[in-house]
Amino acid sequence: MSHNTDQQCLVSRTFLVHVRTDADIRHGRLLGRIEHVQSGDAAHFQSIDELVSFMTILLERRSHA
C-alpha cells in the first residue's frame, strides 16, 4: 500500500466528535455532534449507540463504494 493510499484510508475513517458540556458520560448521558471529515456528513447524537451507529453507517457506506 502506498503512502497516498494510507493517507486516503486514514482520512476516510476520520471523524470529528464534539461532546457537549452538559453531557454526563459517567451516567450514560452522551450528547454532541459528529462529523465525517471526508464527506462532511454530520449528525447530532444523544447516546453512545447513536454515535456508534452514525460511524458504522458511514464506514460501511465507504467500504461498499
Number of C-alpha atoms within 10 A of each C-alpha: 5 7 8 9 10 11 11 12 12 11 14 17 15 15 18 12 16 13 17 12 9 10 15 12 12 7 7 11 12 20 21 17 15 22 18 20 14 13 13 11 12 15 14 16 20 16 16 14 11 16 19 13 13 19 18 12 10 17 15 10 10 13 8 6 5
